């Protein structure tokens, strides 16, 4: 007879994908980002290496200030590395011109932490979704087909397009706006999705629903998902692979079960020990 704890572990393991034989999607060698000069120099990301494969769900875990958001901006092409090279699908990434950067962004998209700052307040929801259709070459599709695609995308995230049309994003709740961002991803179908704390501003019930939507989207189109998070419990629950980041460096990485269940780095052990457990007295000595 399985205990409740073993049942939960089984559910978690069932989410794991063996991607070891999948082609390389995004990788980096010696990626470094330095801000400032001289005595005011700050090394935000310090010579990190990584390899993400197609269909892989990766979590980059670290506390605030660990460098994970700076790394995510470099992956998106919003910041250039001070040193090192990023490779996309085995080739050195080239985003030297606006046209090349736009082409790259067709393959990599992001969901950000704050849904309220992720939309242009002057654009209606119809425009937000139509822009996605246009980006994927559907600009000349009949209006009826565009409406069908938008309806399908909204339905995927449990929203009704008929109730959203002609509204502005700020008229929605935070949870609805998060779902709308995922609807955009459903239309764009990028090769890589970078999700930077995508559920930190919403309630626990909506959080679980949105995570399931992202996992279903990964399974449906074989997308690589990179989660940026401080929540090591969440990372264990959803990830195939986990990278632990401290002071701009990866101190440990590997399969989720290996990193979380048998951690080697002291920092990883501390992150795990800081997760509150209901059945134990909380140790606040490290706070």
Secondary structure, 3 states (H helix, E strand, C coil): CCCHHHHHHHHHHHCCCCCCCCCEEEEEEEEEEEECCHHHCEEEEEEEEEEEECCCEEEEECCCCCCHHHHHHHHHCCCCCCEEEEEECCEECCCCCHHHHHHHHCCEEEECCCHHHCCCCCCEHHHHHHHHHHHCCCCCCCHHHHHHHHHHHHHHCCCCHHHHCCCEHHHCCHHHHHHHHHHHHHHHCCCEEEEECCCCCCCHHHHHHHHHHHHHHHHHHCCEEEEEECCHHHHHHHCCEEEEEECCEEEEEEEHHHHHHCCCCHHHHHHHHCCCCCCCCCCCCCC
